[in-house]
Amino acid sequence: MTPPRIRLDPASPVPAVRQIVDSLRVLLVEGQLAPGTPLPSVRRLAMELGVHFNTVAEAYRLLASEGWLELAHGKAAVVMPRSVPPAPDASWAEEFRDRLRGLAAQLRSKGIPAEQIAAELRSVAEGISR
Amino acid sequence: MRLSLSLLNLFAGMMLLAIPNLTRREILFAVPVPRGFRDTDAARRAVATFRMVVALTTALCVSALLLVPDEMLNAAAALVPLLLVGATGISFYQQNRKLAPAAVQHTRPYEAEISEAPDRLPGYWPMAFVPVLLFGAAALYLNANWDQIPERFPVHWGATGEPDRWAGRSFKGVYGPLLFGGILSTWFTLMLFATWFGSRRTRMRSVMFGGMMAIHLMLALLFALLGVNVLLRLPVWAVALAPMTVILPLIIVMVRKMSEAGEPMDPTPNECWKAGIFYYNPNDAALFVEKREGFGYTFNFANRWVWGLLAGIAGVIASTRMVLP
């Protein structure tokens, strides 16, 4: 099986650490990285993505703080088994809506119809199994 | 000898004329340019000016080699390559500065496999240790035929082809070239593996590893040959030209392979390239990145490990005084 890949766009205004965290989280949530899977070393991933070691180390720490990874000094970061936590109170929706509004506006400005954006969002949300 | 020197420098000048072509189409004088830029007047003017400077300097150098009196030939032979390389470097830099306003930032996303699979070397990597066998065999051959080694033999030749330094039948005199070859080979082996493990996984990296391996083996063969030449007594020009039989086909093969690799450019930030050729990016973990000019890889000077490798070069050069006769 081909190992999953992540991408990092150096020209993107999104900080590199955020791009790495988001891409890895997608793989984790979709189950493409199963519990127990070791991740590449910080050094190797940083080299492949053209960033500093600290950027990847920070991304791994953030994912570890979310409960996705187990970090141990001198060992590869490993994917942790993680059950879906109970839905938080409604305050999450406000932040989510803010982020979504920006993305939707960007797509609308490119002439993409609102129905298509909604359909894409539904398809992505339902496609994520966990 | 005068004619050979002139022809050699003429050949070098012709190689230098090809510099604008020995690189990716999106790069001109180390400036990343838009697609199609090479067909513009500005690009053609830059190439023409560069070639005129190189051609005139080559003509001047070759004429000087053909016309200087015999007693000045050695000095001229030493100066001419410096003049040729210096004039080419200055003209290259001038065109780099002229084209700098046309620079664009080539960009593409980096991709990485999320796998802990080890970064495997090409299957032929053990060949990096062939030089140990070569130097060992050469040393055994010299040792077995010690009595046939002349009491005094030449170890350096001037531009006229006449020996200008001699060594005696001593440990340093006989084994010096092999020892130096061993030191150089050790450093080169280190570089070979450092370049593999210190650069991004691309097809270009595999081509580069093959090319470096070929140069590594060629250098080892050359020094082993130099070492045993005290017994073989091959003409010095034959030993000196032997590397050319490897280098020229290698350049052609590598340029072709690298063009075939068809990978987009490494989107290293323009601002991290000093004078278009020195890469300094503290935010890039890579020790080596694809060169902006020509084909191959160059150091990321912001990485401290690179300075260790460069100190190794200084050590290799310094060792010549200790081990060579």
Boltz contact constraints between the chains, C-beta under 6 A:
constraints:
  - contact:
      token1: [A, 3]
      token2: [B, 113]
      max_distance: 6.0
  - contact:
      token1: [A, 3]
      token2: [B, 114]
      max_distance: 6.0
  - contact:
      token1: [A, 3]
      token2: [B, 115]
      max_distance: 6.0
  - contact:
      token1: [A, 4]
      token2: [B, 114]
      max_distance: 6.0
  - contact:
      token1: [A, 5]
      token2: [B, 111]
      max_distance: 6.0
  - contact:
      token1: [A, 5]
      token2: [B, 113]
      max_distance: 6.0
  - contact:
      token1: [A, 6]
      token2: [B, 112]
      max_distance: 6.0
  - contact:
      token1: [A, 7]
      token2: [B, 109]
      max_distance: 6.0
  - contact:
      token1: [A, 7]
      token2: [B, 111]
      max_distance: 6.0
  - contact:
      token1: [A, 8]
      token2: [B, 110]
      max_distance: 6.0
  - contact:
      token1: [A, 9]
      token2: [B, 109]
      max_distance: 6.0
  - contact:
      token1: [A, 10]
      token2: [B, 267]
      max_distance: 6.0
  - contact:
      token1: [A, 11]
      token2: [B, 107]
      max_distance: 6.0
  - contact:
      token1: [A, 38]
      token2: [B, 116]
      max_distance: 6.0
  - contact:
      token1: [A, 40]
      token2: [B, 116]
      max_distance: 6.0
  - contact:
      token1: [A, 45]
      token2: [B, 112]
      max_distance: 6.0
  - contact:
      token1: [A, 46]
      token2: [B, 285]
      max_distance: 6.0
  - contact:
      token1: [A, 47]
      token2: [B, 200]
      max_distance: 6.0
  - contact:
      token1: [A, 47]
      token2: [B, 285]
      max_distance: 6.0
  - contact:
      token1: [A, 47]
      token2: [B, 286]
      max_distance: 6.0
  - contact:
      token1: [A, 48]
      token2: [B, 112]
      max_distance: 6.0
  - contact:
      token1: [A, 48]
      token2: [B, 200]
      max_distance: 6.0
  - contact:
      token1: [A, 49]
      token2: [B, 110]
      max_distance: 6.0
  - contact:
      token1: [A, 49]
      token2: [B, 112]
      max_distance: 6.0
  - contact:
      token1: [A, 50]
      token2: [B, 110]
      max_distance: 6.0
  - contact:
      token1: [A, 50]
      token2: [B, 284]
      max_distance: 6.0
  - contact:
      token1: [A, 52]
      token2: [B, 283]
      max_distance: 6.0
  - contact:
      token1: [A, 53]
      token2: [B, 285]
      max_distance: 6.0
  - contact:
      token1: [A, 76]
      token2: [B, 116]
      max_distance: 6.0
